[in-house]
Amino acid sequence: VSFMNNQKPQKPTLSGQRFKTRKRDEKERFDPTQFQDCIIQGLTETGTDLEAVAKFLDASGAKLDYRRYAETLFDILVAGGMLAPGGTLADDMTRTNVCVFAAQEDLETMQAFAQVFNKLIRRYKYLEKGFEDEVKKLLLFLKGFSESERNKLAMLTGILLANGTLNASILNSLYNENLVKEGVSAAFAVKLFKSWINEKDINAVAVSLRKVNMDNRLMELFPANKQSVEHFSKYFTEAGLKELSEYVRNQQTIGARKELQKELQEQMSRGDPFKDIILYVKEEMKKNNISEQTVVAIIWSSVMSTVEWNKKEELVAEQAIKHLKQYSPLLAAFTTQGQSELTLLLKIQEYCYDNIHFMKAFQKIVVLFYKAEVLSEEPILKWYKDAHLAKGKSVFLEQMKKFVEWLKNAEEESESEAEEGD
């Protein structure tokens, strides 16, 4: 025994084991053909009644070794017999017409087949992993199937993704270079997403994709030279999947915003000149179609995250004013519209509410930005009147009361001066 333990584990070879074992320890030979014959015979007897098929599969699991022959079992249920590498049916094999590929090409039939797989996997939990591996393999074999077979498989996969039998990570197989290059992946994805969205909705699809980090990878269904939002959008919109196009467009914008925030923080910590930062941000806005309101919110949170704030309430206001005074030219460059100013006001309110030490600093920050021409009268008055958030509103409105009264008086005085001038 010790001699055996010192040896490196032997790699299994096709000729069987390297060392002699007792007769009763010998593993039964792997023989999928016999297993295939039993399943095919049973399916032929049950015919195309899928409820009877589900019952037959349920009962056979007690007699046949599903754990060992999972791949064979799923090959038969999908393609009618054991698949050779590449996705063709082995010529000398018996086959059955009670399978996905021989069924009618419509959603209802595929929903019925999905039920067969559901029941089988619910009954024999251990088949879950084998089924996932099978679907990944089938997706890699797509070029070996006819267009109609691909369509059926796509519909079935969409339904199984929707009801949770499959995990969205199986989509990885679609990013195979050859499938992408020949347009097979994108065409397959159209049918798959249609049936998936039909069962659920785009939000449920988004959640599943996000769980496995696929939400930002859908563009890879196209070759590198066609990986643009425009191309994706046009292709899927024309195929009747407008909601998927919009989802990818939004994902792209979210990605661009995150990227912008990261880059901004780096530029600030390096102390890059404001004119360079402003130029960079304006280019990004144009390139990724990001609004000024979005940008001012990003700049505000970037500016506030570059500092280690004092924990003492009486010191933090002073620190904030000093810090924000320095950055007000940057914020002023992106508050050219009333709506952007209002967005900034709401962000300041939110920040002061969420960070308890800032509760008393709100009015000081607003006055500073007013003097620095980041904020103007109109948006401040609008915020005060009816555009504020509910968060801490009584505290902040109280703080702003005197300043707002002063603004109103200043406005009235300038109006009457203008009238006298006339």
Buried (B, 14 or more C-beta within 10 A) or exposed (E): EEEEEEEEEEEEEEEEEEEEEEEEEEEEEEEBEEBBEBBBEBBEEBEBEBEBBBEBBBEBBEEBEBEBBBBBBBBBBBBBBBBBEEBEBBEEBBBBEBBBBBBEBEBEBBBBBBBBBBBBBEBBEEBBEBBBBBBBBBBBBBEBBEEEBBBBBBBBBBBBBBBEBBBBBBBBBBBBEEBBEEBBBBBBBBBBBBBBBBBBEBEBBBEBBEEBEBBBBBBBBBBEEBBEBEBBBEBBBEBEBEBBBBBBBEBBBEEBBEEBBEBBBEBBEEEEEBEEBBEBBBEBBEEBEBBBBBBBBBBBBBBBEEEEBBEEEEEBBEBBBEBBEEBBBBBBBBBEBEEBBBBBBBBBBBBBBEBEBBBBBBBBBBBBBBEBEBBBBEBBBBBBEEEBBEEBEEBBBEBBEEBBEEBEEEEEEEEEEEEEEE
